[in-house]
């Protein structure tokens, strides 16, 4: 069992609590005057209701009688139609402006639940209890909430901050290994864009030693939150967090609309990081040794993705719809060496195609 002590990170108007006793803090907080006579609701998916809700209730007994709204797992449920159903349920259960929604789950639950709460009755409070590695190190941090639309990731959304984020690494023990690897993509990204020393540390992490992994989670949280503190509305610096995501989101979106196997977010971002690292090298920002080091490490941990050249045109179309673009030009975050990201780099289609071909040579 982990004995990780509680860490508290001050964010924009709320606190991020991380550690195996963090949920005890949530329990204490829900017992204060701030939440007295308040209706509390829980949003979960089928998996987190079965595997995580009992752990939550055990550590936060006051939630034993809280109504639970359940959705199917996965990106396919992150839609306006699902939001509409959840708004209707909240209305039927007589939720009011003082109510609180606890989002128990991974990135989809946090994005969707935060969006539902932020828009219901012009906004009710919500709390994130992230249960996946992806959600703990990335999705629950930063106040972005939203849903997919028109086949595009997070196309409709807003900035809305929870009143608290309570991260218990014990939830990771409920996950299959492939889900740990998926969240690890974001940890790799944090290292590549901001810290060469963290990159060296990340390369020593073993997924079979959760204590080692847990010790890195707080560093990823701090890296992301420090960036958000300096640019909460993504006017410039915060875009550095998009490294790997321009190509990655396009691959993920294509998989959702096609007959191929749906990619996990981490798999897609891993492939995106390889492609965007290659583009960084092509722009003379990243040397060949660093590029090969990144590619070799990523491919040690992530399943290879086969990308048919016949689909390149559609993948490029999806990239052109990316929220980060302006004036119809594709813009990316690239690497100026390991440990430094640079934002708003205009990238032409020929460079993207070349990067996809280079990725295919490695996975072929």
C-alpha positions as CSV (number, residue, x, y, z in Angstrom):
1,X,0.0,0.0,0.0
2,X,1.2,3.5,-0.7
3,X,1.9,5.8,2.2
4,X,2.2,9.0,0.1
5,X,1.7,12.0,2.3
6,X,-0.8,14.8,1.3
7,X,0.4,17.5,-1.0
8,X,-1.6,20.6,-1.6
9,X,-1.1,22.8,-4.6
10,X,-2.9,26.2,-4.7
11,X,-4.6,26.8,-8.0
12,X,-6.9,29.5,-9.4
13,X,-9.5,29.8,-6.6
14,X,-9.2,26.2,-5.5
15,X,-6.8,23.6,-4.0
16,X,-5.5,20.5,-5.6
17,X,-5.0,17.8,-2.9
18,X,-2.8,14.8,-3.8
19,X,-2.1,11.8,-1.6
20,X,-3.6,8.6,-0.1
21,X,-5.3,10.6,2.6
22,X,-6.6,13.3,0.3
23,X,-10.2,11.9,0.3
24,X,-10.3,12.3,4.1
25,X,-9.8,16.0,3.4
26,X,-12.7,15.9,1.0
27,X,-14.8,14.2,3.7
28,X,-13.9,16.9,6.2
29,X,-14.7,19.6,3.7
30,X,-18.1,18.3,2.9
31,X,-18.9,18.3,6.6
32,X,-18.2,22.1,6.9
33,X,-20.7,24.9,6.7
34,X,-19.7,25.5,3.1
35,X,-21.6,22.4,2.1
36,X,-24.2,22.2,4.9
37,X,-27.8,21.6,3.5
38,X,-26.4,21.2,0.0
39,X,-27.5,18.6,-2.4
40,X,-24.5,16.6,-3.6
41,X,-24.6,14.5,-6.8
42,X,-22.1,12.0,-8.3
43,X,-21.3,11.5,-11.9
44,X,-19.6,8.2,-12.8
45,X,-19.4,5.8,-15.7
46,X,-20.1,2.1,-15.6
47,X,-16.5,1.2,-14.6
48,X,-15.9,3.9,-12.0
49,X,-19.3,3.2,-10.4
50,X,-18.3,-0.5,-10.0
51,X,-14.7,-0.1,-9.1
52,X,-14.2,3.4,-7.6
53,X,-17.5,4.4,-6.0
54,X,-17.1,1.9,-3.2
55,X,-13.7,3.3,-2.4
56,X,-15.0,6.9,-2.5
57,X,-17.9,6.1,-0.1
58,X,-15.6,4.2,2.2
59,X,-13.4,7.3,2.6
60,X,-16.2,9.8,2.3
61,X,-19.2,8.2,4.2
62,X,-21.4,11.2,3.8
63,X,-21.7,10.3,0.1
64,X,-23.3,6.9,0.7
65,X,-26.8,8.3,-0.1
66,X,-25.8,10.8,-2.8
67,X,-27.6,10.2,-6.1
68,X,-25.4,8.7,-8.8
69,X,-25.7,9.5,-12.5
70,X,-24.1,6.9,-14.7
71,X,-23.0,7.2,-18.3
72,X,-21.3,4.6,-20.6
73,X,-17.5,4.8,-20.6
74,X,-15.4,6.3,-23.4
75,X,-15.2,9.3,-25.7
76,X,-18.4,8.3,-27.5
77,X,-20.4,9.5,-24.5
78,X,-18.9,13.0,-24.4
79,X,-21.6,14.7,-26.4
80,X,-24.2,17.4,-26.1
81,X,-26.9,14.7,-26.2
82,X,-25.5,13.1,-23.1
83,X,-25.3,16.6,-21.5
84,X,-28.9,17.2,-22.2
85,X,-29.9,13.9,-20.5
86,X,-27.8,14.8,-17.5
87,X,-29.3,18.3,-17.2
88,X,-32.8,16.7,-17.3
89,X,-31.8,14.3,-14.5
90,X,-30.5,17.1,-12.4
91,X,-33.8,19.0,-13.0
92,X,-35.8,15.9,-12.0
93,X,-33.7,15.5,-8.8
94,X,-34.4,19.2,-8.0
95,X,-30.8,20.3,-8.1
96,X,-30.5,24.0,-7.5
97,X,-27.8,26.7,-7.8
98,X,-26.2,25.6,-4.5
99,X,-25.9,21.9,-5.5
100,X,-22.5,20.3,-6.0
101,X,-21.6,17.7,-8.7
102,X,-18.7,15.3,-7.9
103,X,-17.0,14.0,-11.0
104,X,-15.7,10.5,-10.3
105,X,-13.7,9.1,-13.2
106,X,-11.2,9.8,-15.9
107,X,-10.8,12.6,-18.4
108,X,-14.2,12.1,-20.1
109,X,-16.1,12.3,-16.8
110,X,-14.2,15.4,-15.8
111,X,-14.6,17.2,-19.1
112,X,-18.3,16.2,-19.4
113,X,-19.2,16.6,-15.8
114,X,-17.5,20.0,-15.5
115,X,-19.3,21.2,-18.6
116,X,-22.7,20.0,-17.3
117,X,-22.1,21.7,-14.0
118,X,-20.8,24.9,-15.4
119,X,-23.8,25.3,-17.7
120,X,-26.7,24.0,-15.5
121,X,-28.6,27.0,-14.0
122,X,-25.7,29.2,-15.2
123,X,-23.3,27.2,-13.2
124,X,-23.2,25.0,-10.1
125,X,-20.2,24.0,-8.2
126,X,-18.3,20.8,-9.0
127,X,-15.4,18.8,-7.6
128,X,-13.1,16.5,-9.5
129,X,-12.1,13.1,-8.1
130,X,-9.9,11.8,-10.9
131,X,-9.4,8.1,-11.0
132,X,-7.3,7.5,-14.1
133,X,-3.7,8.5,-14.5
134,X,-4.6,10.7,-17.5
135,X,-7.1,12.6,-15.4
136,X,-4.8,12.8,-12.3
137,X,-1.9,14.4,-14.1
138,X,-3.6,16.4,-16.8
139,X,-7.4,16.4,-17.5
140,X,-8.5,17.5,-14.0
141,X,-6.0,20.3,-13.8
142,X,-6.5,23.7,-15.5
143,X,-10.3,24.3,-15.7
144,X,-11.0,23.2,-19.3
145,X,-14.3,21.5,-19.6
146,X,-16.2,20.5,-22.8
147,X,-17.6,18.0,-25.1
148,X,-16.8,16.6,-28.6
149,X,-18.8,17.9,-31.6
150,X,-18.8,17.2,-35.2
151,X,-16.2,14.5,-34.8
152,X,-13.8,16.9,-33.2
153,X,-12.3,16.7,-29.8
154,X,-13.5,19.2,-27.2
155,X,-14.9,21.5,-29.9
156,X,-17.6,22.9,-27.5
157,X,-16.5,24.0,-24.1
158,X,-15.4,26.7,-21.7
159,X,-13.0,27.5,-18.9
160,X,-14.6,26.6,-15.5
161,X,-12.7,25.7,-12.4
162,X,-13.8,23.1,-9.8
163,X,-14.0,24.1,-6.2
164,X,-11.5,21.4,-5.5
165,X,-9.5,18.5,-7.0
166,X,-8.9,15.5,-4.8
167,X,-6.4,13.0,-6.2
168,X,-6.0,9.6,-4.5
169,X,-3.3,7.4,-6.2
170,X,-4.9,4.3,-4.8
171,X,-7.5,4.6,-7.6
172,X,-4.7,3.7,-10.0
173,X,-4.8,0.1,-8.6
174,X,-8.2,-0.4,-10.2
175,X,-6.8,0.3,-13.7
176,X,-5.5,-2.2,-16.4
177,X,-1.9,-1.5,-17.4
178,X,-2.9,0.0,-20.7
179,X,-4.7,2.8,-19.0
180,X,-1.6,3.6,-16.9
181,X,0.4,3.8,-20.1
182,X,-2.2,6.0,-21.6
183,X,-1.9,8.7,-18.9
184,X,1.9,8.3,-19.1
185,X,1.8,10.1,-22.5
186,X,0.9,13.3,-20.7
187,X,3.7,12.9,-18.2
188,X,6.2,12.4,-21.0
189,X,4.8,15.6,-22.6
190,X,5.2,17.6,-19.4
191,X,8.9,16.5,-19.3
192,X,9.6,17.2,-23.0
193,X,8.1,20.8,-22.9
194,X,9.5,22.0,-19.6
195,X,12.2,19.9,-17.8
196,X,15.1,18.0,-19.1
197,X,15.8,16.7,-15.5
198,X,12.2,15.4,-15.3
199,X,12.7,13.7,-18.7
200,X,15.7,11.8,-17.3
201,X,13.6,10.8,-14.2
202,X,10.6,9.8,-16.3
203,X,12.8,7.4,-18.4
204,X,13.4,5.4,-15.2
205,X,9.7,4.9,-14.3
206,X,8.4,1.3,-14.2
207,X,4.7,0.7,-14.5
208,X,5.1,-2.4,-12.3
209,X,6.2,-0.1,-9.4
210,X,3.3,2.2,-8.6
211,X,5.3,3.9,-5.9
212,X,7.8,5.1,-8.5
213,X,5.0,6.3,-10.7
214,X,3.1,8.0,-7.8
215,X,6.2,10.0,-7.0
216,X,6.2,11.5,-10.5
217,X,2.5,12.4,-10.5
218,X,2.9,15.4,-8.2
219,X,5.7,16.8,-10.4
220,X,3.5,16.5,-13.5
221,X,0.7,18.3,-11.6
222,X,3.1,21.1,-10.5
223,X,4.5,21.5,-14.1
224,X,1.0,21.8,-15.6
225,X,-0.3,24.1,-12.8
226,X,2.7,26.4,-13.0
227,X,2.1,26.9,-16.7
228,X,-1.6,27.6,-16.1
229,X,-0.9,30.1,-13.3
230,X,1.0,32.2,-15.9
231,X,-1.5,31.8,-18.7
232,X,-4.9,30.6,-17.4
233,X,-6.9,31.5,-20.5
234,X,-4.4,30.0,-23.1
235,X,-3.5,33.3,-24.7
236,X,0.1,32.1,-25.4
237,X,2.2,30.1,-23.0
238,X,-0.4,27.6,-22.1
239,X,-0.4,26.4,-25.7
240,X,2.8,24.6,-24.9
241,X,0.7,21.9,-23.3
242,X,-0.6,21.1,-26.8
243,X,2.6,19.3,-27.8
244,X,1.7,16.1,-29.5
245,X,-2.0,16.9,-29.6
246,X,-2.4,18.5,-33.0
247,X,-1.5,15.3,-34.8
248,X,-2.7,13.2,-31.8
249,X,-6.2,14.6,-31.7
250,X,-6.6,14.2,-35.4
251,X,-5.6,10.6,-35.2
252,X,-7.9,10.0,-32.3
253,X,-10.8,11.8,-34.0
254,X,-10.2,9.8,-37.2
255,X,-10.3,6.5,-35.3
256,X,-13.7,7.5,-33.7
257,X,-15.3,8.2,-37.1
258,X,-13.8,5.2,-39.0
259,X,-14.0,1.4,-38.8
260,X,-10.5,1.0,-37.4
261,X,-10.0,0.2,-33.7
262,X,-10.6,3.3,-31.5
263,X,-7.3,4.7,-30.2
264,X,-6.9,5.5,-26.6
265,X,-6.0,9.1,-26.0
266,X,-2.6,8.2,-24.8
267,X,-1.8,6.1,-27.8
268,X,-2.9,8.9,-30.2
269,X,-0.8,11.5,-28.3
270,X,2.2,9.2,-28.2
271,X,2.1,9.0,-32.0
272,X,1.5,12.7,-32.2
273,X,4.5,13.4,-30.1
274,X,6.7,11.3,-32.4
275,X,5.4,13.2,-35.4
276,X,5.7,16.6,-33.9
277,X,9.2,15.8,-32.5
278,X,10.1,14.9,-36.1
279,X,8.7,18.2,-37.4
280,X,10.8,19.9,-34.6
281,X,13.9,18.2,-36.1
282,X,12.9,19.2,-39.6
283,X,12.6,22.8,-38.4
284,X,16.2,22.5,-37.0
285,X,15.0,22.9,-33.4
286,X,15.7,19.3,-32.2
287,X,18.8,17.4,-33.0
288,X,18.8,13.9,-34.5
289,X,20.1,12.2,-31.3
290,X,17.4,13.8,-29.2
291,X,14.7,12.9,-31.8
292,X,15.8,9.2,-31.8
293,X,15.9,9.1,-28.0
294,X,12.3,10.4,-27.8
295,X,11.0,8.0,-30.5
296,X,12.8,5.0,-29.0
297,X,11.4,5.7,-25.5
298,X,7.9,6.4,-26.6
299,X,7.7,3.2,-28.7
300,X,8.9,1.2,-25.7
301,X,5.7,2.0,-23.9
302,X,3.0,2.6,-26.6
303,X,1.5,0.3,-29.1
304,X,2.4,1.2,-32.7
305,X,-0.4,2.8,-34.7
306,X,-0.7,1.9,-38.4
307,X,-1.8,5.0,-40.4
308,X,-2.8,4.2,-44.0
309,X,-1.5,6.8,-46.4
310,X,-5.0,6.9,-48.0
311,X,-6.3,8.5,-44.8
312,X,-3.7,11.3,-44.7
313,X,-6.1,13.8,-46.5
314,X,-8.8,13.3,-43.8
315,X,-6.2,13.5,-41.0
316,X,-5.1,16.8,-42.4
317,X,-8.7,18.0,-42.7
318,X,-9.2,17.3,-39.0
319,X,-6.0,19.2,-38.1
320,X,-7.2,22.2,-40.0
321,X,-10.2,22.3,-37.7
322,X,-8.1,22.3,-34.6
323,X,-8.9,25.1,-32.2
324,X,-5.3,26.3,-32.0
325,X,-5.2,27.3,-35.7
326,X,-5.7,30.8,-37.1
327,X,-6.4,32.1,-40.6
328,X,-6.7,28.6,-41.9
329,X,-3.1,27.7,-41.0
330,X,-2.1,24.7,-38.9
331,X,-0.1,25.8,-35.8
332,X,1.7,23.5,-33.5
333,X,3.8,23.4,-30.3
334,X,7.2,22.1,-31.2
335,X,10.4,21.3,-29.2
336,X,13.4,23.5,-29.1
337,X,15.5,20.7,-27.6
338,X,14.3,18.3,-24.9
339,X,12.8,20.3,-22.0
340,X,11.6,23.4,-23.9
341,X,8.4,23.8,-25.9
342,X,7.8,26.6,-28.4
343,X,4.3,27.6,-29.4
344,X,2.4,28.8,-32.5
345,X,4.7,27.3,-35.1
346,X,3.1,27.3,-38.5
347,X,3.4,23.9,-40.1
348,X,2.7,23.1,-43.8
349,X,0.9,20.0,-45.0
350,X,4.1,18.6,-46.6
351,X,5.9,18.6,-43.3
352,X,3.0,16.8,-41.6
353,X,2.9,14.2,-44.3
354,X,6.6,13.7,-44.0
355,X,6.3,13.2,-40.3
356,X,3.6,10.6,-40.7
357,X,5.7,8.8,-43.2
358,X,8.7,8.9,-40.8
359,X,6.5,7.5,-38.0
360,X,5.4,4.7,-40.4
361,X,9.0,3.8,-41.1
362,X,9.6,3.3,-37.4
363,X,6.5,1.2,-36.8
364,X,6.6,-0.8,-40.1
